[in-house]
Amino acid sequence: MSQIRRAVLPLFLLTVILLTACRAMADERVYLDISSSDTRKIQFAVPDLASKSGGRPQLGRDLADIIGKALVFHGIISLMPSSDYGNNPDSDWKKLGLDYVVLGNYSSSGQSLSLELRLLEAASGDLVTGKTYTGTVSQRHKMLYKFCDEVILALTGKPGIASTKIAYVSFDGRAKEAYTTDILGSAQRRVTRHQNLVVSPRFSRDGNYLAYSSYHTGNQNLYITDLRQSATTTRIMGFKGLNYGPAYSPDGRSMIVTLSKDGNPDLYLCAPQGKIIERLTQGQGINTSASWSPDGTRIAFVSDRTGKPQVYVMDMRTRQAQRVSFEGNENAEPAWSPTEDLIVYSSLVGGVYQLFLVRPGQGDSIQLTDDLSHHETPNWSPDGNQIVYARRGGRSHQLCAILKNGTFNRQLFNFSGDQTYPQWSR
């Protein structure tokens, strides 16, 4: 596969929220705060990309469609239908009430593809950012995702998540295997072929490896697969009993796994290759589902040491743990935000698993979902703005996502089979 090449056009200063009263501040970039529940969505238009070579108009339409869907995926952008402006790239965008427009063209010859993309401020027509990409037609998603991430960076000050991956387990009625996909579900990849039960896939911090537990030998062993070209799979833990749930530290130098080799399921600090460094819990019920704080000084985990599963936080400097969940009959599956002191977890309330948020030591939990479906195995997007989870209605599971402010709750994909254990790459 040929390597994508990218050139950068001039980048101008941009103000994306209301101007302050002080005109002296007008030239400073003020990034949009997307954490507020009352933030108005940014209005975009993405007309079909124009062909510089005069052919394949359907390709220009498909390219614009990918850009639009990837931008909307972030939850802060609303896309005007092209029919509202006749798909005209020379429309009066200001009159249409838009905030931004993406314009671009492409040229293709055989399998080669070149893109020129620009983000314009609608009212002034000023260029916000522009990029050129060269690759192959099969790389079009990768190139367009890179541009969308640049757009989100210009608007929010944080890189977008269009180029990230989501790992999950899919059940086809016979076996549960680990897969990965891009954000639009256009690049599914089957990682395992164990023809058995695979659970809890976890990306390494660099995204190059996927760890998971598999029962195909009769014991729940822990494996890791290189996601690069080699696709090599290695068993890194095979103790008798559970070898489960690797949680990689923020620096990638260690991981915490659940092992039952000594009888009770407990948390162990280990090297990424599987060597045990230290046993973290002992003789206090079942302990599992570790998740690191962003600074690596604490972990969240689940323990039933008081009778029912609850979420605890352990200080990794003192090894002291405190309970942080108190709602519902049981609380499980905590995931710590990669960007702030905020934990999401599943809580059994009225017979239904709902998602809750808690800031350790800073008050009560906040309920995030309230419909009658079960909301299970939550995990954060790398920008800390969205939560992916498995929604269960009856016996079927679908992968869904919701913004941390409780809005933009939707099903992500229409894959066949049953999908569980979502995990977002960093």
C-alpha positions in Angstrom: 0.0 0.0 0.0 1.4 3.4 -1.0 2.1 5.9 1.7 -0.1 8.9 2.0 1.6 12.3 1.4 0.2 15.5 2.8 0.9 19.2 2.3 -0.3 22.0 4.5 -1.9 25.2 3.2 -1.9 28.5 5.2 -3.9 28.4 8.4 -5.6 31.6 9.6 -6.8 32.6 13.1 -10.4 31.5 13.8 -13.0 32.6 16.4 -15.6 29.9 16.9 -17.8 31.3 19.7 -19.3 34.7 20.3 -17.0 37.6 20.1 -16.0 39.0 23.5 -16.8 42.6 24.4 -13.1 43.4 24.2 -12.1 44.0 20.6 -8.5 43.6 21.5 -9.2 39.9 22.1 -10.7 39.4 18.6 -7.5 38.0 17.0 -7.1 35.3 19.6 -8.5 31.8 18.9 -11.3 30.9 21.2 -12.2 27.2 21.0 -15.7 25.9 21.1 -16.6 24.2 24.5 -18.5 21.0 23.5 -19.0 19.8 27.1 -22.1 21.9 27.7 -25.5 20.2 27.1 -26.9 23.4 25.6 -24.2 24.0 23.0 -25.7 24.7 19.6 -24.5 22.4 16.9 -22.3 24.0 14.2 -24.0 24.2 10.9 -22.0 22.7 8.0 -22.4 22.1 4.3 -20.3 19.7 2.3 -21.1 19.8 -1.5 -19.9 17.0 -3.8 -16.2 17.3 -4.5 -15.4 18.4 -8.0 -13.4 16.3 -10.4 -10.3 18.0 -11.8 -10.1 15.3 -14.5 -13.7 15.6 -15.5 -14.9 12.1 -14.7 -16.3 9.8 -12.0 -18.9 12.2 -10.5 -20.2 9.5 -8.2 -16.8 9.4 -6.5 -17.0 13.1 -5.7 -20.4 12.4 -4.2 -19.1 9.5 -2.1 -16.1 11.5 -0.9 -18.4 14.3 0.3 -20.7 11.8 2.0 -17.8 10.3 4.0 -16.6 13.8 5.1 -20.1 14.7 6.2 -20.7 11.5 8.2 -17.3 11.7 9.9 -17.9 15.3 11.0 -21.4 14.6 12.3 -20.0 11.6 14.2 -18.3 14.0 16.6 -21.7 15.1 17.9 -21.1 18.9 17.6 -21.9 19.3 13.9 -25.2 19.4 11.9 -25.1 18.9 8.2 -27.3 20.8 5.8 -28.7 18.4 3.1 -27.2 19.2 -0.3 -30.7 19.5 -1.8 -31.3 22.6 0.3 -28.7 24.5 -1.7 -28.8 22.5 -5.0 -25.5 21.0 -4.3 -24.0 24.2 -5.6 -20.4 24.9 -4.3 -20.9 28.6 -5.1 -24.0 29.0 -2.9 -24.4 32.1 -0.7 -23.4 30.2 2.5 -24.0 33.2 4.8 -27.5 33.7 3.5 -28.2 30.1 4.1 -27.3 30.6 7.8 -24.4 28.2 7.8 -21.3 28.5 10.0 -18.8 26.6 7.8 -18.5 24.9 4.4 -16.1 22.2 3.2 -15.1 22.6 -0.4 -12.8 20.3 -2.4 -11.8 18.7 -5.6 -10.1 15.4 -6.6 -8.3 13.8 -9.4 -8.0 10.1 -10.0 -6.2 7.8 -12.4 -6.6 4.1 -12.1 -6.3 3.5 -8.4 -4.5 6.7 -7.5 -6.4 9.5 -5.8 -5.4 13.1 -5.0 -7.5 15.4 -2.8 -7.6 19.2 -2.2 -9.8 20.1 0.7 -10.6 23.4 2.3 -12.6 24.5 5.4 -14.1 28.0 4.9 -15.9 30.3 7.4 -19.3 30.9 5.8 -19.9 34.5 6.7 -16.5 35.8 5.6 -15.4 33.2 3.1 -12.0 33.1 4.9 -9.9 29.9 4.8 -9.7 28.2 8.2 -7.6 25.2 7.1 -6.7 23.5 3.9 -5.0 20.2 3.2 -3.9 18.1 0.2 -3.6 14.3 0.3 -2.3 11.8 -2.2 -2.9 8.1 -2.0 -5.1 5.4 -3.5 -8.8 5.1 -3.9 -8.8 2.3 -1.2 -7.2 4.8 1.2 -9.9 7.5 0.7 -11.4 7.0 4.2 -8.0 7.3 5.8 -7.3 10.6 4.0 -10.7 12.1 4.6 -10.7 11.1 8.3 -7.3 12.9 8.6 -8.9 16.1 7.2 -12.0 15.8 9.5 -9.6 15.5 12.5 -8.0 18.7 11.4 -11.4 20.4 11.1 -12.3 19.4 14.7 -8.9 20.5 15.9 -9.5 24.0 14.4 -12.9 24.2 16.0 -12.2 22.8 19.5 -8.5 22.8 20.1 -8.5 19.0 20.4 -7.8 16.5 17.6 -10.8 14.8 16.2 -11.5 11.1 16.6 -12.3 10.2 13.0 -9.1 8.3 12.5 -9.6 6.1 15.6 -10.6 2.5 15.8 -13.2 0.6 17.8 -12.6 -3.0 18.9 -15.5 -5.3 19.8 -16.6 -8.9 20.0 -19.1 -10.2 17.5 -21.3 -13.3 17.9 -22.5 -15.0 14.7 -24.5 -17.7 16.4 -21.6 -20.1 16.5 -18.6 -18.3 18.0 -17.5 -15.0 19.5 -14.6 -13.4 17.7 -12.7 -10.1 18.1 -13.0 -7.5 15.4 -11.9 -3.9 14.8 -13.6 -1.2 12.7 -13.3 2.5 11.8 -15.9 5.0 13.1 -18.3 4.5 10.1 -18.1 0.8 10.1 -16.6 0.7 6.6 -13.4 -1.1 7.5 -14.3 -4.2 9.6 -11.4 -6.5 10.3 -11.6 -9.9 12.0 -8.7 -10.3 14.4 -9.3 -13.8 15.8 -10.4 -17.1 14.2 -10.6 -19.2 17.4 -14.1 -20.6 16.6 -14.8 -20.3 20.3 -15.4 -17.6 22.9 -13.3 -14.4 22.9 -14.0 -11.6 25.4 -12.8 -8.2 26.5 -10.6 -6.9 23.7 -8.2 -4.1 24.7 -6.0 -1.9 22.5 -2.4 -1.3 23.6 -1.7 2.4 24.2 0.0 2.8 20.8 -2.9 1.0 19.1 -0.6 -1.5 17.4 -1.8 -4.5 19.5 -5.0 -6.0 20.6 -5.2 -8.0 23.8 -8.1 -10.4 24.6 -9.1 -13.5 26.5 -10.0 -16.7 24.6 -11.4 -20.1 25.7 -10.4 -22.0 22.6 -7.9 -24.2 24.5 -10.3 -25.0 27.3 -8.9 -22.4 29.7 -9.4 -18.6 29.6 -6.0 -17.5 28.4 -4.8 -14.0 27.6 -3.5 -13.3 24.1 -2.1 -10.4 22.2 -2.3 -9.9 18.4 -0.1 -7.5 16.4 -2.5 -5.5 14.3 0.2 -4.5 11.9 1.1 -6.5 8.8 2.5 -9.5 10.7 -0.7 -10.2 12.6 1.3 -12.4 14.9 -0.6 -13.8 17.9 1.1 -14.6 21.2 -0.2 -16.1 24.4 1.1 -13.9 27.2 -0.7 -15.4 30.2 -2.0 -19.0 30.7 -2.4 -19.6 34.4 -5.1 -22.1 35.4 -8.4 -20.2 35.7 -9.1 -16.6 34.7 -6.6 -14.5 32.7 -8.7 -11.6 32.0 -9.2 -7.9 31.3 -5.8 -6.3 30.7 -5.8 -2.5 31.5 -2.8 -0.8 30.0 -1.3 2.0 32.1 -1.2 5.5 30.5 2.5 5.2 29.8 2.1 1.7 28.3 4.7 0.2 30.6 2.5 -2.0 32.6 -1.0 -3.5 32.8 -3.4 -4.8 35.3 -5.2 -8.1 34.8 -7.6 -10.3 36.7 -6.1 -13.7 37.6 -7.6 -16.5 39.6 -4.5 -18.7 39.7 -4.5 -18.6 43.5 -8.2 -19.3 43.9 -9.8 -15.9 44.2 -10.1 -13.6 41.2 -7.7 -10.7 42.1 -6.0 -7.8 40.4 -2.3 -8.2 39.4 0.1 -5.5 38.2 2.1 -7.0 35.3 4.5 -6.1 32.6 3.0 -5.8 29.1 4.6 -9.2 28.2 2.8 -10.9 31.0 5.3 -11.1 33.9 3.7 -10.5 37.2 5.0 -7.5 39.2 2.7 -7.4 42.2 -0.6 -8.7 43.5 -2.8 -5.7 44.2 -5.8 -7.3 45.9 -6.1 -10.3 48.2 -8.8 -12.0 50.2 -11.4 -9.3 49.7 -14.0 -10.9 47.4 -13.9 -10.9 43.6 -11.8 -8.1 42.2 -11.9 -7.3 38.4 -12.3 -4.7 35.6 -9.5 -2.3 36.3 -9.2 1.1 34.6 -6.4 3.6 35.0 -6.8 7.3 35.8 -5.3 9.6 33.1 -2.3 10.4 35.3 -1.6 6.8 36.3 -1.9 7.4 40.0 -5.2 5.6 40.6 -7.3 2.8 39.2 -11.0 2.1 39.3 -12.1 -1.5 39.7 -15.0 -3.7 40.8 -15.2 -5.7 44.0 -18.0 -7.5 45.8 -16.1 -7.3 49.1 -19.2 -5.8 50.7 -21.6 -8.4 49.3 -22.6 -6.8 46.0 -20.4 -5.6 43.1 -19.4 -2.0 43.6 -16.9 0.4 42.0 -13.8 1.3 44.0 -10.8 3.5 43.5 -7.3 2.5 44.5 -4.5 4.9 45.1 -1.5 3.2 43.3 0.9 5.0 45.7 -0.6 3.7 48.9 -2.6 0.7 47.6 -5.6 2.0 49.7 -9.1 1.6 48.1 -12.3 3.6 48.6 -15.8 2.8 47.4 -17.2 5.4 45.0 -20.5 3.9 43.8 -23.7 3.7 45.9 -26.6 3.5 43.5 -28.6 0.5 42.4 -28.3 -3.1 43.3 -24.9 -3.6 41.8 -22.3 -1.4 40.0 -19.7 -2.7 37.6 -17.6 -2.1 34.4 -15.9 1.2 35.3 -14.0 3.1 32.7 -11.9 6.2 33.6 -12.0 9.1 31.2 -8.7 9.6 29.4 -8.9 13.3 29.8 -10.3 14.1 33.3 -11.3 12.8 36.7 -14.5 11.2 35.6 -15.6 7.5 35.7 -18.5 5.9 33.8 -19.9 2.6 34.9 -23.0 0.4 34.6 -25.5 0.3 37.5 -28.4 -2.1 37.9 -31.4 0.2 38.7 -34.9 -1.2 38.7 -33.7 -4.3 36.9 -32.0 -2.4 34.0 -28.4 -1.5 33.6 -27.9 2.2 33.2 -24.8 4.4 32.7 -23.7 6.6 35.5 -20.9 9.2 35.8 -19.0 9.9 39.0 -16.1 12.2 40.0 -14.2 10.4 42.8 -14.5 12.3 46.1 -16.6 15.0 44.5 -20.2 14.2 45.2 -23.0 11.9 44.0 -23.1 10.0 40.7 -25.1 11.4 37.8 -27.3 9.1 35.7 -26.6 9.3 32.0 -29.2 7.0 30.5 -32.7 6.1 31.5 -34.4 4.1 28.7 -35.5 0.5 29.2 -32.5 -1.1 27.3 -29.5 -2.4 29.2 -26.3 -0.3 28.8 -23.2 -2.4 29.3 -19.4 -2.3 29.1 -18.9 1.4 28.6 -15.6 2.8 27.3 -14.4 6.4 26.4 -13.4 8.0 23.1 -9.8 9.3 23.2 -11.0 12.9 23.4 -13.1 12.2 26.5 -16.3 13.5 24.9 -18.1 10.3 24.0 -18.8 6.9 25.5 -19.3 3.8 23.5 -21.3 0.9 25.0 -23.2 -2.3 24.2 -27.0 -1.8 24.3 -29.0 -4.9 25.0 -32.6 -5.3 24.1 -33.9 -8.8 24.6 -31.0 -11.1 23.6 -29.4 -8.9 21.0 -26.6 -6.4 21.5 -25.7 -3.4 19.3 -22.8 -0.9 19.7 -24.0 2.6 20.6 -22.4 5.9 21.7 -23.5 8.9 23.7 -21.9 12.2 24.5 -20.8 12.6 28.1 -23.5 15.4 28.5 -26.2 12.8 27.8 -27.0 13.9 24.2 -26.5 12.3 20.8 -27.3 8.8 21.9 -27.4 6.5 18.8 -26.6 3.1 17.4 -23.3 3.2 15.6 -23.4 0.3 13.1 -25.8 -2.1 11.4 -23.5 -5.1 11.5 -24.9 -8.6 11.4 -24.7 -10.7 14.5 -24.4 -9.5 18.1 -21.7 -7.0 19.2 -20.4 -6.6 22.7 -17.3 -5.4 24.7 -16.5 -2.2 22.7 -13.1 -0.6 23.3 -11.9 2.7 21.7 -8.3 3.0 20.5 -6.3 5.9 21.7 
